[in-house]
Amino acid sequence: MSVLVAFSVTPIGVGEDVGELVAEAVRVVRASGLPNRTDAMFTTVEGETWDEVMAVVRDAVAVVEARCGRVSLVLKADIRAGQDGRLDAKVATVERHLAP
């Protein structure tokens, strides 16, 4: 099984400059060893099980919560049996269709 989770952690009540706290969450994701990608809106993590990926999300939220007390979490998940490497494969499919 492949589990893709795109999530966004937003610290609440610390002002507009939240980059340092968001970086802490991304640091947790990168340290997990799971395939991941961060863009302007979300961090996406890929794992083999729901529990594996959600543990990373939980830990990323916890590190931010420890520094600010309130966190907003937006999460989208795609769970599919028998597929691995979808973090890159899904983007490659779109790029293939965009090619002249």
N, C-alpha and C positions, 0 to 999 in steps of 0.2 A: 504494500500500500504506500502511497505517497500523500503526504499532508503538506499543503502549502498554506501558510498563514501570513497575510499582510496585516500589519498593525501599526498604529500610531499612538504614541504615549505623549500626552501633553500635561506638563506640570501646571497646576492651577494656583493662583495667588502669589506668584513670584515675579510678576511684571511681564513685559514683552520679550525680554532677552532670555529665552529658554534653551538656547543652543548647548550650553554647558551641561545642563541636566539631561537633555535628549541624547547627547554624546555618551553619557553614562549608560543609558539604556542600550545604545548601539554597541558599546564596548562589551556588555553582557552577551549580546547576540553573537558577536564575532568570537568571543572566547568559548562559545558553546561548541565550536567545531562543525556546526551544521551549515550547509550551503545557505547563503543569505545575500541579500542585495538591499541597499538603502538608496532611496531617491528623495526628492524634495518633500514628498507627502507621506510615504510609508517605508517601513522596513519589512521585507518579505523573508521568511524562513521556510526551509524545506526539510522535512524529516520523514522517517518511516512510520511513526505512530503519532496519534493524537497526543498522548501523554508526553512524549518526547518534545514535541514542538510547544505545547502549552506550558511545559515547565520553563522553557526559555522565555516565553512571554511573561509568565508569572514573575520570574526573577528580574526581568527588565523593568517591569512595573514597580517591583519592590525597591529597587535601587533608587528610582526616582522618588517614590513615596517617602523613603527614609530621609530625603533632603527637603521635601516641601510639604508633606502632610496631606495633599490632595492631588489626585491624578485622574485625568480623563483618558479612557482607552477606547479606540475604534479598532475593530477587528473584522477581517473577512477571511473565510477559510474555504479551501477547495480540497476535498478528500476524494481520492480516486484509487481504486484497487489496481494493482498490476502495473503501475507506471512509476518510474523513477526519473530523476533529472529534469523535471518539468520546469524548474526555475529558469533554465536556459532554453529548453525546447519550445516553450510557449512563445517566447519572444522571437526565436528563430523562425517559427512558423509564420508569424506576422511579417517579419522582415522578408521572408521568401515571397510572400504575396505582394509586398511593396516593390520588389525588384523589377526593373524594366524588362 
